Each structure stands twice: as structure tokens, then as C-alpha cells.
Amino acid sequence: MAVICPVASRITAEIAERLADVTVYVASDHEQQRLAPRCRTGQNFVVVSEPSP
């Protein structure tokens, strides 16, 4: 399991490598979409909750 700051620019290549084998929990699909390009291909994400409309 991993909990990371939702600021995608803080995910360096080193951090992405360290997170490659863990599941990253995010607050929303939007957060996942921002983080995924900075992580490794095939990274596992779980969306914890979605904001109510």
C-alpha cells in the first residue's frame, strides 16, 4: 500500500520506481489521471472515494 502526495510533479523517477510494486490509493479519478503519467506503466491505483455532485 502507498499513500502519496497528490502533487504529480513531486513524483521523481526514483520515487516512481520505488512505488512500482505497490498499490497507490487516490481520492478521485482526477487525481489518478494526474499521477498515472508520472508512475510506471501498469501501476495499480485504487480510487478511495469520489466527491458527491
Backbone as numpy.savetxt, mean C-alpha at the origin, in Angstrom:
# Nx Ny Nz CAx CAy CAz Cx Cy Cz
1.90 -8.77 7.81 1.05 -7.61 7.81 1.94 -6.38 7.81
1.49 -5.31 7.15 2.23 -4.06 7.15 1.27 -2.90 7.19
1.62 -1.89 7.92 0.88 -0.64 7.94 1.89 0.43 7.56
1.59 1.17 6.52 2.54 2.17 6.05 1.86 3.52 5.90
2.67 4.53 5.89 2.17 5.88 5.70 1.54 5.98 4.30
0.37 6.59 4.16 -0.25 6.67 2.85 0.41 7.65 1.88
1.53 8.22 2.26 2.23 9.13 1.36 3.11 8.29 0.44
2.66 8.11 -0.79 3.34 7.22 -1.72 4.80 7.60 -1.95
5.10 8.87 -1.93 6.47 9.31 -2.20 7.46 8.85 -1.14
6.97 8.40 -0.01 7.85 7.92 1.06 8.24 6.45 0.89
7.66 5.80 -0.10 8.01 4.41 -0.35 9.19 4.38 -1.32
10.36 4.18 -0.77 11.58 4.09 -1.57 11.70 2.69 -2.14
12.65 2.49 -3.04 12.88 1.16 -3.60 13.22 0.16 -2.49
13.98 0.60 -1.51 14.35 -0.27 -0.39 13.12 -0.68 0.42
12.27 0.27 0.70 11.05 -0.03 1.46 10.14 -0.95 0.65
9.98 -0.68 -0.63 9.14 -1.52 -1.47 9.65 -2.96 -1.47
10.94 -3.13 -1.51 11.52 -4.47 -1.48 11.23 -5.16 -0.15
11.34 -4.44 0.93 11.08 -5.01 2.26 9.61 -5.39 2.44
8.71 -4.67 1.76 7.28 -4.93 1.86 6.78 -5.95 0.85
7.63 -6.41 -0.04 7.20 -7.25 -1.16 6.47 -8.52 -0.72
6.83 -9.09 0.40 6.23 -10.36 0.84 5.17 -10.20 1.92
4.73 -8.99 2.17 3.71 -8.79 3.20 2.43 -8.22 2.59
1.36 -8.33 3.33 0.11 -7.73 2.92 0.05 -6.32 3.48
-0.27 -5.37 2.62 -0.36 -3.97 3.02 -1.83 -3.61 3.19
-2.18 -3.13 4.38 -3.55 -2.73 4.68 -3.70 -1.23 4.42
-4.71 -0.88 3.62 -4.95 0.51 3.27 -6.39 0.88 3.63
-6.64 2.17 3.72 -7.95 2.64 4.15 -8.97 2.69 3.01
-8.52 2.77 1.76 -9.46 2.92 0.65 -8.85 2.44 -0.66
-9.70 2.27 -1.66 -9.21 1.93 -2.99 -8.31 3.04 -3.52
-8.68 4.28 -3.23 -7.89 5.42 -3.68 -6.47 5.36 -3.11
-6.36 5.03 -1.84 -5.05 4.91 -1.21 -4.26 3.78 -1.86
-4.91 2.67 -2.15 -4.23 1.56 -2.81 -3.73 1.98 -4.19
-4.54 2.71 -4.92 -4.14 3.17 -6.26 -2.94 4.09 -6.22
-2.81 4.88 -5.16 -1.64 5.77 -5.01 -0.39 4.98 -4.64
-0.56 3.96 -3.81 0.59 3.21 -3.31 1.07 2.12 -4.26
0.17 1.49 -4.97 0.53 0.34 -5.80 1.66 0.62 -6.79
1.68 1.76 -7.47 2.79 2.00 -8.40 4.16 2.08 -7.73
4.19 2.36 -6.45 5.45 2.47 -5.71 5.89 1.14 -5.11
4.97 0.17 -5.10 5.26 -1.15 -4.52 5.63 -2.12 -5.63
5.90 -3.34 -5.27 6.29 -4.37 -6.23 5.07 -4.93 -6.94
5.27 -5.39 -8.16 4.20 -6.04 -8.92 3.71 -7.25 -8.13
2.41 -7.38 -8.03 1.83 -8.50 -7.29 1.69 -8.27 -5.80
1.99 -7.06 -5.36 1.87 -6.73 -3.93 0.45 -7.00 -3.46
0.31 -7.59 -2.30 -1.01 -7.86 -1.73 -1.49 -6.66 -0.93
-2.68 -6.18 -1.27 -3.32 -5.09 -0.55 -4.67 -5.56 -0.02
-5.05 -5.04 1.14 -6.39 -5.26 1.68 -6.95 -3.89 2.02
-8.13 -3.59 1.48 -8.81 -2.33 1.80 -9.61 -2.57 3.08
-9.27 -1.82 4.12 -9.87 -2.01 5.44 -11.28 -1.45 5.49
-11.48 -0.27 4.95 -12.82 0.33 4.94 -12.91 1.35 3.84
-14.11 1.62 3.45 -14.40 2.64 2.46 -15.22 3.73 3.14
-14.97 4.99 2.83 -15.76 6.07 3.42 -17.22 5.98 3.00
-18.10 6.34 3.88 -19.52 6.38 3.57 -19.83 7.55 2.66
-20.75 7.35 1.71 -21.11 8.47 0.80 -21.86 9.56 1.53
